[in-house]
Amino acid sequence: MKKAILILVFAVSIAVVFNACGGNSTKKTEQEANVEYTCPMHAEVVQDSAGKCPKCGMDLIEKKTGQKMDSTSHQGHNH
C-alpha cells in the first residue's frame, strides 16, 4: 500500500512539473506570432515567415510587429 501511494505521489509531482514548464511555450508562440519579415531594400514587402524578397531575391530580415519607423522620432542620432 505504501508503495502505491509513493508511486502516485511521484506521478502527480512529475505531472505538476511538466504542466508548470508547459506555460513558457505559450509565451514563445505568442512572441513568434508577433514577428514579421521584411526586405531591407523594399520595406513594402512584409511576410509572416522568413524567405526571399519577391522583387529582388534578398533574404528577408526579422521585424517585430508594432515596430514602425517614426519620422518624427530622433532616436538613434544626435543633433
C-alpha positions in Angstrom: 0.0 0.0 0.0 2.8 2.4 0.9 4.5 1.6 -2.4 1.3 2.5 -4.4 0.9 5.8 -2.6 4.6 6.7 -3.1 4.2 5.9 -6.9 1.1 8.0 -7.1 2.7 11.0 -5.3 5.7 10.7 -7.7 3.5 10.6 -10.7 1.5 13.7 -9.6 4.7 15.5 -8.9 6.0 14.8 -12.4 2.7 15.9 -13.9 2.8 19.2 -11.9 6.4 19.9 -13.1 5.6 19.3 -16.7 2.5 21.4 -16.5 4.4 24.3 -15.0 7.1 24.1 -17.7 4.5 24.0 -20.5 3.3 27.6 -19.8 6.5 29.0 -21.2 5.9 27.5 -24.7 2.7 29.6 -25.0 4.6 32.8 -24.4 7.2 31.9 -27.0 4.4 31.1 -29.5 2.8 34.5 -28.8 6.1 36.2 -29.4 6.7 34.3 -32.6 3.3 35.3 -33.8 4.3 39.0 -33.5 7.3 38.6 -35.8 7.2 39.7 -39.5 9.9 39.6 -42.1 10.6 42.4 -44.5 13.1 43.2 -47.3 15.9 45.6 -46.4 15.5 47.2 -49.9 11.7 47.1 -50.3 10.0 48.0 -47.0 6.6 47.4 -48.5 7.4 43.6 -48.8 6.2 42.1 -45.5 5.7 38.4 -44.8 4.9 36.3 -41.7 7.7 33.9 -42.4 11.4 34.0 -43.5 12.2 33.8 -47.1 13.3 35.8 -50.1 12.1 39.1 -51.4 9.9 38.5 -54.5 11.2 41.8 -56.0 15.0 41.4 -55.6 15.6 38.0 -54.1 17.3 39.3 -51.0 16.8 37.4 -47.7 14.0 38.9 -45.6 15.0 40.2 -42.2 13.1 39.9 -38.9 10.9 42.9 -37.8 8.7 42.6 -34.8 5.1 43.6 -35.3 4.3 47.0 -33.9 7.8 48.4 -34.5 7.4 51.1 -37.1 9.7 53.8 -38.3 8.6 57.1 -37.0 9.9 60.0 -39.0 9.3 62.4 -36.0 11.4 60.3 -33.7 15.0 61.3 -33.3 16.2 58.2 -31.5 19.5 56.9 -32.8 21.1 60.1 -33.7 22.1 63.4 -32.1 21.8 66.9 -33.4 
